[in-house]
Amino acid sequence: MDYDIKDIELAPAGKARIEWADRDMPVLEGIRERFSIEKPFQGLRISACLHVTSETANLMRCLKAGGADIVLAASNPLSTQDDVAAALVKYYGVRVYAICGEDTETYYQHIDAAIEHRPHITMDDGADVVGRLHSQKPEFLQTIIGGTEETTTGVIRLTAMAADGALAYPIIAVNDAKTKHYFDNRYGTGQSALDGIVRATNRLLAGRTLVVSGYGWCGRGIALRAAGAGMKVIVCEVDPVKALEAHMDGYRVMPAVQAAAEADIWVTATGNIRVVGEAVFGNLKDKAILANAGHFNAEIDVDWLADNCVEKNELKALVDEYVLADGRSVILLAEGRLVNLAAAEGHPAEVMDMSFANQALASEYLVHEAKGLSKGVHQIPDEIDNQIARLKLASLGVGIDKLTVEQSEYLASWQSGTS
């Protein structure tokens, strides 16, 4: 079996990590058990480009139980857990192309390996496989019936492709499922981004000022968790509705250049480019810590820092200091890449249980329904979303009410009014 990982001898530690995560992924476990009987992916090839973590490993186990022939590549050069990659190869028979710290050339060689698997289904986190397929390797599009996309940034890219008429097959926006972005983006990113910052710096959060760029579901979660840790939170936004919401939620809202003078720690979570750039750097508080929680390493203008610093120091692993000409220092974490996965372990398994249940069921949906779907980005069906929520509630021992017949009829009628 062909693969490219750091060290196969790391496999035992990876297997223990995978099994530990599996304890907190009961929804995916139930799907895996069903898939092992029904084999919905028998004879099909799936190429996944995801963060190679213990939670992702359990998704790969689920798909493989369903009969899929899988190749897994990393969706970020710093997010791979090398022991997990080794365990997937050695114990679970999954071809993995991922090494933590791989350079850009190797990163794309690994994505090419996933493409050259000639998949029937693509599974992306950031749309790098889809983008490269369409722009550089269109000859591999012929076998594909559909794909899924895990993250907000990827959905943005794919929506732009669809608007240009460039997207050649249907893709399910797994990110937009309620049981994904309400939980993964808010609670997962909220906890894991701060976890990464603390692991990298060991700085006390309480009493410090955190600036978060973007008040989508990820930004909301980061602000919520930071406030809970005793931080003073400032939100920077371009969307007036989200800015107003942040204000009503009790946070200070201001332009980024103004916030720069107060920031002790700054986290970007927008999916956009150069959110923290030259204008912010010019007003940034000395020794401010910058971290990115968005998918791509484009939100913080690292090139500007490299070009304009008079000195760069690696203070410790994943912590770089850029000394500017006026003597101020800027501290950058994880090279401006995803801090929660580069400096920590990503989202907790309890959250990824729902996200990856969506991936598994969306892929199964494509097997049956892809032929009837247009080329473009599609929402995950409500019945799948609701099914996952019910399964998660059941696993937690949480019960809910049901509508009576009378209540259902009332909600479906228009005749009744004030009595």
C-alpha positions, 0 to 999 in steps of 0.5 A, spaced: 500 500 500 502 506 497 503 512 503 507 518 505 507 519 512 512 521 517 514 514 521 510 508 521 513 506 528 508 511 531 502 507 529 501 504 536 500 511 540 496 513 534 491 507 535 490 509 542 489 516 541 484 514 535 480 509 540 480 515 546 476 519 541 472 514 539 469 514 546 466 520 545 463 519 538 457 515 539 453 518 533 459 516 528 460 509 531 452 508 530 453 510 523 459 505 522 456 499 525 450 500 520 455 501 514 459 495 516 452 491 514 449 495 508 456 497 505 453 503 501 460 505 498 462 498 496 466 499 489 467 506 490 473 510 491 473 516 496 479 522 496 478 526 503 483 532 504 481 533 511 485 535 518 489 528 519 486 528 527 484 522 531 477 524 530 478 524 522 481 517 523 474 515 526 470 518 520 475 514 515 474 508 519 466 509 518 467 510 511 471 504 510 466 500 514 461 502 508 466 499 503 470 505 501 477 505 498 480 511 501 485 516 500 486 521 505 491 527 504 492 533 509 488 539 508 493 544 512 501 543 512 501 543 520 495 540 522 497 532 521 497 528 528 503 524 525 501 518 530 494 518 527 497 518 520 501 512 522 495 508 525 491 509 519 496 506 515 498 500 519 491 498 523 486 501 518 488 500 511 487 507 509 492 510 504 495 517 508 499 522 505 500 527 510 506 529 514 506 535 520 510 541 517 510 539 510 512 544 505 508 547 500 510 543 494 509 536 498 502 539 501 500 539 493 504 532 492 499 529 497 493 533 494 495 530 487 495 523 490 488 524 493 486 526 486 490 521 482 486 516 486 480 517 481 475 518 486 468 517 485 467 522 491 471 528 494 471 530 501 474 537 502 476 542 508 478 548 504 476 546 497 484 545 495 482 538 492 476 541 488 480 547 486 486 543 483 482 538 480 478 543 476 484 548 474 490 543 473 487 536 473 481 536 469 482 529 466 480 526 473 473 529 473 470 524 469 469 519 475 466 524 480 459 523 482 459 528 487 463 531 493 462 534 500 465 541 503 467 541 511 468 548 512 466 555 511 472 558 507 471 552 502 464 553 501 465 560 500 470 558 494 465 553 491 460 558 491 464 562 487 466 557 482 458 555 482 457 562 480 462 562 475 459 556 472 466 553 473 464 547 478 463 541 474 459 536 479 454 537 485 457 538 492 454 538 499 455 544 504 456 540 510 459 546 513 452 549 513 448 543 516 445 546 523 448 540 527 455 542 524 456 550 524 452 551 530 456 546 534 463 545 531 464 552 529 461 556 535 463 551 541 469 547 537 473 553 535 471 557 541 474 552 545 480 549 541 482 556 538 484 559 545 486 552 547 492 553 542 494 560 544 494 557 551 498 551 549 503 555 545 504 561 550 502 559 557 499 566 557 494 568 563 488 570 559 484 573 565 484 581 565 487 581 558 484 584 551 482 579 546 480 582 539 477 577 534 476 579 527 469 576 524 463 575 528 460 569 524 459 562 528 467 561 529 468 568 532 462 568 536 465 562 539 472 565 540 469 571 543 464 567 548 470 563 551 474 568 551 469 572 555 468 566 560 476 566 561 475 573 564 478 577 558 476 583 555 473 582 548 473 587 542 470 585 536 472 587 529 467 586 523 465 589 516 458 586 516 453 591 520 448 586 522 453 582 525 457 588 528 450 590 532 449 583 534 456 583 537 455 590 541 448 587 543 452 581 546 456 586 550 462 586 546 466 593 544 466 593 537 470 598 533 475 598 527 481 594 526 486 600 526 483 602 533 483 596 536 490 595 534 492 599 540 489 595 545 490 588 543 494 583 547 491 577 543 488 578 536 485 572 533 482 572 526 476 568 524 473 571 517 475 567 511 478 573 508 485 575 506 489 581 509 484 582 515 490 584 519 495 587 515 499 594 514 494 599 517 493 594 523 501 593 524 502 600 524 498 601 530 499 595 534 500 594 541 508 592 543 508 584 544 501 583 541 500 576 540 497 574 533 493 567 531 489 565 526 483 561 527 481 561 519 482 555 514 487 559 510 494 562 512 492 569 508 488 572 514 494 575 517 499 578 512 505 574 514 509 577 508 508 584 510 511 582 517 517 578 513 519 584 509 518 589 514 521 586 520 529 588 522 529 581 526 525 575 526 526 570 532 523 563 534 522 564 541 519 557 542 516 552 537 510 555 533 512 562 536 515 567 532 517 574 534 518 579 528 521 586 531 519 592 527 524 598 525 521 602 531 522 597 536 515 594 537 515 586 537 509 582 534 508 575 536 505 570 531 503 563 532 503 557 528 506 561 522 499 564 521 496 557 520 490 554 524 492 555 531 487 550 534 490 545 530 497 547 529 498 548 536 493 544 540 489 538 538 483 541 534 476 540 536 473 536 541 471 529 539 464 530 542 463 536 537 466 532 531 462 527 532 456 531 529 460 534 524 463 527 521 456 524 522 454 529 517 460 527 512 458 520 512 451 521 511 452 526 506 456 521 502 451 516 503 446 521 500 450 522 494 451 515 492 443 515 491 442 522 489 447 525 486 445 524 479 439 528 480 443 534 483 445 540 479 452 542 478 453 547 484 453 547 492 447 544 495 445 544 502 444 538 506 437 535 507 434 537 513 432 530 515 439 528 515 441 534 520 435 532 524 437 525 524 444 527 527 441 531 532 436 526 535 442 521 535 446 526 539 441 527 544 439 520 545 447 518 546 447 524 551 440 521 555 436 527 553 429 527 551 425 532 548 417 533 547 413 531 541 407 535 538 401 532 539 396 531 533 392 537 535 398 542 535 401 539 529 394 541 525 394 548 529 401 549 526 399 547 519 392 551 519 391 558 518 383 559 520 385 559 527 386 566 530 385 570 537 379 568 541 
